Amino acid sequence: MSLTVYISPGACAMASHSALEEAGLDYQATVIDLKKGEQKTPEYLAVNPAGVTPALKTDKGVITQNAAILGWVAAAHPDKKLAPVDDAFAMARFDAFNGWLASSLHPAIGKVLFSRPPLEGQAKDDAIEQALAKYDLAEQHLVEGPYVFGDDWTLADNYLAVFTRWARQAKLLDADRFPKLNAHLDRVQQRPAMQRMLKAEGLEPVAA
């Protein structure tokens, strides 16, 4: 199967990019420079009319949204054990967590980091507090053990690591407040597939 993933280095598409590496698939990565507005070009809009990354072009068509791409990679390659695809209830929990990342954590930290013009003063303070409340939820209730679902790693862990990485880069992932999330990020960044993805995007693991 011919696969092309459309990414922007350091952006949320790292989740989908790393999923392809975890599965050991042959693929082509095409960089869409968000700062240059390449996501708005006719060429890219023909791939993803929403004008965002990631997008994954397959022989059957294009899949968009990290949560959907992660689910497809896992289901299409069950032998790789990337998600609990043979357990309907566990897979529903996998999808729910990824949906929360996409609909709740990503917008919250994205507002802090990527608002244009940048937030200032009380507006920035409020946005940071709202984002940190999401990280508190993950720290205290959603991450069950060394990995999101306990002892077993899944692609959901790579997706979470995108946003804990952003928070650490912004000096928001306080070690005392978020010991579990910090340890989780360190653990996931050590995975060979994550390291290959970071190298391909010209990035380095973010140290505590």
C-alpha positions in Angstrom: 0.0 0.0 0.0 1.2 3.5 -0.9 1.0 5.9 2.1 1.8 9.6 2.3 1.4 11.4 5.6 1.2 15.2 5.6 2.9 16.7 8.6 4.2 20.0 10.1 7.3 19.4 12.2 6.5 19.7 15.9 2.8 20.0 15.4 0.1 17.6 16.5 0.7 15.4 13.4 3.6 14.0 15.3 1.1 11.5 16.7 0.2 10.1 13.3 3.8 10.3 12.1 5.0 8.3 15.0 2.2 5.8 14.6 3.5 4.9 11.1 6.9 4.5 12.6 5.6 2.3 15.4 3.9 0.1 12.8 7.1 -0.2 10.8 5.3 0.9 7.6 6.8 2.2 4.4 5.5 5.8 3.8 6.4 9.2 2.4 6.2 12.2 4.7 5.3 15.5 3.0 6.0 18.6 5.1 3.3 21.3 5.1 4.8 24.5 6.5 2.0 26.0 8.6 3.9 29.3 9.2 4.1 29.8 5.5 0.5 29.1 5.0 1.0 26.0 2.9 -2.0 24.4 4.4 -4.1 26.9 2.5 -2.7 26.2 -0.9 -5.0 24.7 -3.5 -2.7 21.6 -3.7 -3.1 20.8 0.0 -6.7 21.8 0.2 -7.3 19.1 -2.5 -5.9 16.6 0.0 -7.6 18.0 3.1 -10.2 20.7 2.5 -10.1 21.6 6.2 -6.6 22.9 5.6 -5.0 21.3 8.7 -2.5 18.5 9.3 -2.3 15.6 9.6 -3.7 13.9 6.6 -2.9 10.3 5.5 -3.3 9.4 1.9 -3.9 5.7 1.4 -4.8 3.6 -1.7 -8.5 3.9 -0.7 -8.5 7.7 0.0 -7.5 10.2 2.6 -7.9 9.9 6.3 -7.8 13.0 8.5 -7.7 13.7 12.2 -5.1 12.1 14.5 -7.6 10.0 16.4 -8.9 8.5 13.2 -5.4 7.9 11.7 -4.3 6.2 14.9 -7.3 4.0 14.9 -6.8 3.0 11.3 -3.1 2.2 11.7 -3.9 0.0 14.7 -6.8 -1.8 13.1 -5.1 -2.3 9.8 -2.1 -3.9 11.5 -3.4 -5.8 14.5 -0.3 -7.9 14.7 1.7 -4.8 15.8 -0.3 -4.6 19.0 -0.7 -0.8 18.7 -4.1 -0.7 20.4 -6.6 -3.2 21.8 -8.3 -3.8 18.5 -9.6 -7.2 19.5 -11.5 -5.9 22.6 -14.5 -3.7 21.7 -14.7 -2.1 25.2 -11.0 -1.4 25.5 -11.0 0.0 21.9 -13.9 2.3 22.9 -11.8 3.6 25.8 -8.8 4.1 23.4 -11.0 6.1 21.1 -12.5 8.1 23.9 -9.1 9.1 25.3 -7.9 10.1 21.9 -11.1 12.1 21.3 -10.5 13.9 24.6 -7.0 14.8 23.5 -8.3 16.2 20.2 -11.3 18.0 21.6 -10.2 19.2 25.0 -6.5 19.1 25.7 -5.3 20.2 22.3 -7.6 23.3 22.1 -6.7 24.3 25.6 -2.9 24.2 25.3 -3.2 25.4 21.7 -4.9 28.6 22.8 -2.0 29.3 25.2 0.7 28.7 22.7 -0.7 29.5 19.3 -3.3 32.3 19.6 -2.7 35.1 17.1 -2.2 37.7 18.2 -0.6 36.1 21.3 -2.6 36.3 24.5 -1.4 38.8 27.1 -2.1 39.7 30.7 -5.2 38.3 32.4 -6.4 36.6 29.2 -3.1 34.6 29.0 -3.3 33.8 32.7 -6.9 32.5 32.4 -6.0 30.4 29.3 -3.0 28.8 31.1 -5.1 28.0 34.2 -7.8 26.4 32.0 -5.1 24.3 30.2 -3.5 23.3 33.4 -6.8 22.0 34.6 -6.9 19.6 31.7 -3.4 18.4 32.5 -4.6 17.9 36.1 -7.4 15.7 34.9 -4.9 13.6 33.0 -2.5 13.4 35.9 -5.0 12.6 38.5 -7.6 10.5 36.7 -7.0 9.6 33.1 -3.5 8.1 33.0 -3.8 4.8 34.9 -0.2 3.8 35.3 3.2 3.9 33.5 1.1 4.3 30.3 -2.4 5.7 29.7 -4.1 2.3 30.2 -1.8 0.9 32.8 1.1 -1.3 32.0 0.5 -1.7 28.3 1.6 1.0 25.9 -0.7 2.0 23.0 -0.7 4.7 20.3 -2.7 6.8 22.7 0.6 7.3 24.7 2.3 8.8 21.7 -0.6 11.2 21.2 -0.6 12.3 24.8 3.1 12.9 24.6 2.6 15.5 21.8 0.8 17.8 24.3 2.9 17.1 27.3 5.9 17.9 25.1 4.4 21.2 24.2 3.7 22.0 27.9 7.2 21.1 28.9 8.6 23.3 26.2 6.5 26.1 27.5 7.7 25.5 31.1 4.2 24.5 32.2 4.7 20.9 33.0 5.8 21.4 36.6 7.6 18.4 38.0 5.8 18.6 41.4 2.4 19.1 40.1 2.6 16.6 37.2 5.0 13.8 38.2 3.1 11.2 36.4 2.9 13.1 33.1 6.6 14.1 33.3 7.6 10.4 33.8 5.2 9.4 31.0 6.7 11.8 28.6 10.3 10.7 29.4 9.2 7.1 28.9 7.5 7.7 25.6 10.3 9.8 24.2 12.7 6.9 24.7 10.8 4.7 22.3 12.8 4.0 19.2 9.9 4.9 16.9 9.4 8.2 18.6 13.1 8.9 18.3 13.0 8.1 14.6 10.0 10.4 14.1 11.7 13.3 16.0 14.8 12.9 14.0 12.9 12.9 10.7 11.2 16.1 11.8 14.5 17.7 12.8 13.5 17.7 16.5 15.0 16.4 19.7 13.4 15.0 22.9 12.5 17.7 25.3 14.4 17.3 28.6 12.8 18.0 31.9 
